[in-house]
Amino acid sequence: MWVSGSAAAVAPWSAGAATGVGSLPGTDPVEAQKLVFGELADFPFLPELPARGPGAAMIGRGAAILLDLPVDLQPSGWRLVPRPGLDLRRARDFLVHDLDTLVEIGAGYEGPLKVAVAGAWTLAAQVELPRGHKALSDPGATRDIGEALAAGLAQHLADLARRVPGARLVVQLDEPSLPAVLAGHVRTPSGFSVVRAVEEGVVVARLREIAAAARAVPSVTAVGVHCCAPDVPLAALRAAGMDFAGVDAELLRDADDAIGEFVDTGGRLIAGLVPTAGGTPDLSDVRRTVEPVRTLWNRLGFPPEQLGEVVAVSPACGLAGFGAQDAVAILRHCRRAAQVLVDSPR
């Protein structure tokens, strides 16, 4: 039977909750946040709008949060540099504008609010050293990124808590590169070789450090990892004490044992039940949408009445590649699917 990982734990979201992953289409943060609070009123999230430019996408926003570790945008991507430049200032301006908009749209909001930031391992796998190698290839640079993210994230969350004092912050570390980091599959900038695999113990320790920095902010109620890549390392996330894992449900068909152990030790899931690859998904039958997770839950032998409590529903990944109307339809479908998990869990 599923039990909370701590007797004093506060449920990070209510039963039947649906949320988004991170990105949305468009360039207007006002419209994006109106959409989020309108369609996902029980579990809204702070959206990213990559169409505004690289500084507004996942890595750019992560760079804006790093404390005292400047990066700059090069033709090959983001790179560590000695001092802040125009690209980093632009990324920080995007973030401040989004937070100002959140204060306007979310005024008076009380409840869970999900905040996503690129995780330290994905940043290390994507950001380059000053001379062009991946930061992941240098243990010192990787450590610096982790420390800068932990410190900057704590400041970012404290700022959010002041701006939206009624929010219970749910922190999502976006780690799409994590399986490749552990497997030694991260390509070097040349593409001709790979960066050596990082030991799982090192990965777990850094995840723990960043989670601890986030949890030090009183408004934070949960910290988890979203990874929409295959081979999500659920055992490592469990060892790191993550409160939840966000996953693409289509990629977990052969992961019963790992999911069962994660949930059995108190972990929750944000299940990406609506596909985001391969064009507009089929939204004709909400019961078909929830069938994979409902079947999985039954196979694992967990009480059906706990399904809607432990599992929140989301798209599989971000929605930046969709049109505005499709994004609305997908988020609305997620909300209906989440309610089905409560009303008809079997």
Secondary structure, 3 states (H helix, E strand, C coil): CCCCCCCCCCCCCCCCCECCCCECCCCCHHHHHHHHHHHCCCCCECCECHHHCHHHCHHHHHHHHCCCCCEEEECCEEEECCCCCHHHHHHHHHHHHHHHHHHHHCCCCCEEEEEEEECHHHHHHHCECCCCCEHHHCHHHHHHHHHHHHHHHHHHHHHHHHHCCCEEEEEEEECCCHHHHHHCCCECCCCCCECCCCCHHHHHHHHHHHHHHHHCCCCEEEEEEEECCCCCCHHHHHHCCCCEEEEEHHHCCCCHHHHHHHHHCCCEEEEEEECCCCCCCCCCCHHHHHHHHHHHHHHHCCCHHHHHHHEEEEECCCCCCCCHHHHHHHHHHHHHHHHHHHHCCC
